[in-house]
Amino acid sequence: MSGPVCRMVRFLVARWTATAIPAGYRQAGPVMRMSTGYWRNGFSYERSRRDAHLDKKRRVRWRAPANWRDLRFTGICR
């Protein structure tokens, strides 16, 4: 919920002040297939590429400082 709200606020700030505010979100990198047939995502091994990618996405979002800043910002705005 906080991501779309903060994207909207960044858009409005850029529109009103002509100042671009970068998102600052970390991107999930690629997953690799190992010789054992499992997929490695940097954190764990998964049986399918889809599961490895989803796991990595969740872990990156959970650890990203930008998400926590957005959450605090959304809480302050309420």
C-alpha positions in Angstrom: 0.0 0.0 0.0 2.8 2.4 0.8 4.5 2.0 -2.6 1.7 3.4 -4.8 1.0 6.2 -2.4 4.7 7.3 -2.3 4.9 7.0 -6.1 1.9 9.3 -6.4 3.5 11.8 -3.9 6.8 11.7 -5.9 4.9 12.3 -9.1 3.1 15.3 -7.5 6.3 16.8 -6.0 7.9 16.5 -9.5 4.9 18.1 -11.1 4.6 21.0 -8.6 8.3 21.8 -8.0 10.0 20.3 -11.1 12.2 18.3 -8.7 12.6 14.6 -9.5 12.8 12.3 -6.4 14.2 8.9 -7.2 12.3 5.9 -5.9 15.3 4.3 -4.2 13.9 0.8 -4.2 16.2 -2.2 -4.5 15.7 -4.4 -7.5 15.6 -8.2 -7.2 18.5 -9.6 -9.3 18.5 -12.6 -11.5 18.2 -16.2 -10.3 20.6 -18.9 -11.5 20.1 -22.5 -12.3 22.6 -24.8 -10.5 24.0 -28.0 -11.8 21.8 -29.9 -9.4 18.7 -28.6 -11.2 17.7 -26.3 -8.3 17.5 -22.5 -8.7 19.6 -20.3 -6.5 18.4 -16.8 -5.7 21.2 -15.6 -3.5 19.4 -16.6 -0.3 18.1 -20.1 -0.8 17.6 -22.9 -3.2 14.2 -23.5 -4.8 12.9 -26.3 -7.1 11.4 -23.9 -9.7 12.6 -20.6 -11.3 9.3 -19.0 -10.3 9.6 -19.9 -6.7 13.2 -18.7 -6.5 12.2 -15.4 -8.1 9.3 -14.9 -5.8 11.3 -15.7 -2.7 14.1 -13.3 -3.7 11.5 -10.6 -4.4 10.0 -11.0 -1.0 13.3 -11.0 0.8 14.6 -7.9 -1.1 11.4 -6.0 -0.3 11.5 -7.0 3.3 15.0 -5.8 3.7 14.8 -2.6 1.6 15.1 0.6 3.6 12.9 2.4 1.1 9.9 0.3 1.9 10.3 1.1 5.6 10.6 4.8 4.9 7.5 4.6 2.7 5.6 2.8 5.5 6.6 5.4 8.0 5.6 8.2 5.6 2.2 6.6 5.0 1.7 6.3 8.8 2.6 9.9 9.3 0.2 11.1 6.5 -2.8 9.4 8.0 
